[in-house]
Amino acid sequence: MALESALKRDRVIVLFALTALAAVAWIYMLEEARGMEATGVCSCMGMAMSGPDAGRWPASQILPLFLMWAEMMVAMMIPSAAPMLLTFAMINRKKREQHQPFVSTGLFLLGYLVVWTVFSLAAAVAQWALHGAALLSPGMKSTSHGFGGALLIFVGIFQWTPYKRACLDHCRTPLQFLMSDWREGKAGAVIMGLKHGAYCTGCCWLVMCLLFVVGVMSIFWIAVVTIFVLVEKVARFGPRCAHVSGLLFVAWGLWVIAAHSPTH
């Protein structure tokens, strides 16, 4: 009876596990940011972020950059993935009650995080290359108003594209996705997680790149982006928010370029 009662509370258990996982990632990220602010040294990279010791990063620093981005993606994306994961858990509970084969929600989450891990590697390589090209400061923030403005405009335009709309629509309808793309078995759960992760990354990857403009390790802006992504995916006005934000990003980018042009 105790086991049956626990199984009926599976969504509560899943939500608690997701909250705990995201909380651990946020705590770690806060400690990293606090340490970097206090000492000027990023402990995840073991090197100075500013001053005479902050020269060109060697290729070996791609690994700690990758780990930093992977931890950030866990903290930032689990909240917006929660509706899909909870829906997956609900379907499996009903299958279990009907004595049908079921799988752990963790397998779906594994597939989802694999996609964001691949994105983290790409982001780490991009950050390393941008720093080498002197477009990012050692403190992980854009040093070029032209680059920053162009990236903001690009993100704003992307918010209006059919590709963005299609990926966002997918993320906003978890039950429809699971009903139309359901796959049985453990491998099927991982594949569904991979597919959902691909849609989610397609929807949000450029928004994540905004951190190159405002600061990769800026806790304030990380929180802002996390909330923005969550609102896009779960709020009734999410699609409208995407369009309005697109206009704001373009205006912001144009202002950054114009305000720092040679004539000024």
N, C-alpha and C positions, 0 to 999 in steps of 0.2 A: 504493500500500500504506500509506503514511503517513497519507493522508486517511482510508482505510478504518479504520485503527487508531484514529484520533482520533474518528471517528464512533461507534465501539463504546464509547468512554469518554465518551459525551455526558452521562451522569448525573453523572460526576465533574466535568465542565466546568460543568454547570449548578449543581451544589452549590458549586463554587468561586466562580462568579459571584455567587450569592446571598449567600454568606458575605462576599465582598468588599463588596457593596452595603450589607449590613446593618452591616458593620464601619465603613465610611465614615460612615454615618448616626450610629452610636453615638459615634464619635470627635468628630464635629461637635457632638453633643448634650452630650458631656462638656466640651468646650471652652466651650460656652455657659454651662453650669451653673457651671463654675469661674470664669469671668469675672464672672458675676452675683454669686457668693458673695464674690469678692474686691473688686469695685468697687461693688456695689449697682446696677449698670446692666446691663440685658439688651441685648447688642449686636444681637440680632436685631430689637429694637424701637427701639434708639437712645434709650432714655429710662430714667430712674431707676425702680427697683422699690420703693424705700422712701425715707422722709425727706420733707422739705417739697416736693421737686420731683415727688413721685409723686402727682399729682392725678388727676382724672377723665381717662380715656383718650379722645382724639378718635377719630372714626370711621375716620380714616385708619390707625389702628393695627390694624384688622381684618386688613389684608394681611400685615404681619409676623407677627401671631398665627397666621394661616392657614398661612404658610410654616413656622412653628415646629411646628405640629401635623402638617403633611404630612410633615416630616422625621422626627418622632417615630413616625408610623405606619409609615414604611418600616423604621425600626429595630426596632419592636416586633412587626410582623405578618409580616415575611418569614420568620422562623424557623418559625412555626406553619404557614405556607403551603408550606413546602418539600416535605412529603410529596406534596401535590397536584401541585406543579410537577415533581417528579421522576417521578411516575407519568405525567404528560403527556409528558415527555421520553421515557420508556420506550416508550410507545405509538407515538410518532412515529418512534423508531428502528426498531421492528418494521415500521412502514409503509414506511419507507425501504428496509429490507432486502428487502421484497416488491415494491419498485419502484412503490409507490403514492405519491400526492401527500402531502407532509408540510409542516409549517410550524414556524416558530421558537417555542420556549418563551417567548421574550421577548414575543410577542404576547399570550399568555395572561396573563403577569405584568402587561402594560400594562393589560389590562381589569380585572384584580384591583385594581391600585393606583388606577385611576380612581375606583372606588367608595369606597375609603378617602380619596381626595382630597376627594370630596364630603363625606364625614363630617368631614374636617379643617376644611372651611369652616364647617360647622354648629357644630363645637366652638369655633372661633374666635369666631363671632358670639355663641355662648352665653357664652363667657368674658368677652367685652367687655361684654355686657349684665349679667352677674352682678357684674362689677367696678363697673359704673355704679350698680348697686343696693346697693353696699357689702356684698355677700355674699361677695366674694373680696377678699383683701388684694392690694396691689400685687405682693407676692411670690408671687401665684398660688395661694393656699391659702385654704380656707374660713374666714371670720371669724364665721360664725353656727353655733352648735352645733345649733340647730333645723334649719337647712338641711342641715348635714352629716349629722346623725342620720337625718333623713328620707330623704336620698339613699341612705345605707347600707341602710336598711330596704327601700327600693324595689328596690335592686339584689339584696338577699337574696331577696325575693319573686320577682323575675324569674327567678332561678336555678332555680326550681321549676316554671315555666310550661311548657305544651306547646310554645309557640313556641320557647323556649330549647332544649328537648330536640330539636325537629325540626331546628333550625339546627345544633346540635352534632352530631347524628347524620350530617348531610350532610358536615360538615367532617371527621369521623372515617372516612369511607368514600370516599376519592378515586377508587378504581377503579370502584366502583359508580356514582358520579356521571358519570365520563367515559364509561362504557359506555352509560348510559341517556340522556345529554344530549350526545353527541358531535355536533359540527358540522364539516363540512369547510371547508377554505380559511382564508385569513388572517382574514376577517371572522368566521368561525365560531370561531376561536381567541379572538379578542377578546370575542365574545359569551359564550363559556364562562367566560372570566376575569371578565367582569362579573357573570355569574350566581353564580359561586363567591364573588366578593367581596361580593355582596349577602347570601348566606347567612352568610358569615363576619362581616360587619358586624352582621347581625341577632343573631348569637350573642354578640358581644363589645362592642357599643357602650356598654352600660350599665357594664360592667366598666371600660372606659376612663374613664367619667365619675367613677370613684372618685378619679381624680387631682385633681378639683376639691376633694376633701376633704383629701387628704394632701399635695397640692402638685404642680402641673402640671410643674414643673421639678425635682422631687426625683428624682435619679438612682436612689437606693435603691428608691423605690416604683415607678418606671418599670421597673426590673429585676424587682421582685417581680411586677408585673402581667404582664410579658412571659413570665416563667417559668410563672405560673399559667395563662395562656392556652395556652401550649405543652403543659402537662400535661393540661389539659382535652381537648385535641385528639388527642394521640398516646398518652397512657398508657392502659393497660388499665383502670385505675380512674378514667378521666376523668369519666364521667357521675356516679359516686359522689362524686367531688371537687366537681363542680358543686353537688350537693345539700348536701353538708356545708358548703361555703363559704357557701351561701345561709343556712343556720342561723347561721353565725358572723357574717355581715354583719348580719343582723337583730339578733342579740344585741349586736353592736358599736354599732349605731345606737341601740338602746334605752339602752345604757349612756351613750353620749354625751349623749343628751337628758336622762336622769335625773340624771347626775352634775353637769350644769350648769343644772338647773332652779332657779327662784327660791328654793325651800325649802332648797337647798344653798348 
